[in-house]
Amino acid sequence: MSKFDYDLNYAELDLRAQPELYRVGKGEQGVLLVQPYKGEILPHWRFATPDVARESSEAIYALFEQYLKDGDFVGADMARKFLQMGFTRARRYANHKGGKKYDGPVPDDKKGQSGAHGRAELPRQPEDPMKAESARIFKAKWDEAEANEDYARLKKEHRTKYG
């Protein structure tokens, strides 16, 4: 599996026009970087309540399906990452009031990248049932995206063609 390339200047790139530059990477890597998809998907991404999460995940899944219909693997993968991020962020807020999981700030050279980066994880708090339900809603849509045969085919083709 090719690593996500954090060295590219994503603010200046259009990965719809240059899909050869895109690498899936691991998990949610690049979800808030890759344009034009960030701009298209982010306005729909919300998880504050189960109703909001349901509406959000359905809107993002509809974009996922449209990207697949258009043969746009990068867009479909970015929509899949937003569904995954809906799950992970809702779970974070379910476990940590205010969403702060790690002690201290993200090191300057690690901003935009996932991970603890040497910081200690803060203790979990009593689970927020609303955020936990929001997480379940996003997880169901994320699983649906991962199981989509067209997505799997396009992902394999992308990796074969571009690495």
Sequence and secondary structure as in RCSB ss.txt:
>XXXX:A:sequence
MSKFDYDLNYAELDLRAQPELYRVGKGEQGVLLVQPYKGEILPHWRFATPDVARESSEAIYALFEQYLKDGDFVG
ADMARKFLQMGFTRARRYANHKGGKKYDGPVPDDKKGQSGAHGRAELPRQPEDPMKAESARIFKAKWDEAEANED
YARLKKEHRTKYG
>XXXX:A:secstr
     TTS GGG  TTT GGG    STTTTTTT TTHHHHHGGG   SSHHHHHHHHHHHHHHHHHHHHTT HHH
HHHHHHHHHHHHHHHHHHHHSGGG  BSS   GGGTTS S TT  B    S  HHHHHHHHHHHHHHHHHHH HH
HHHHHHHHHHHH 
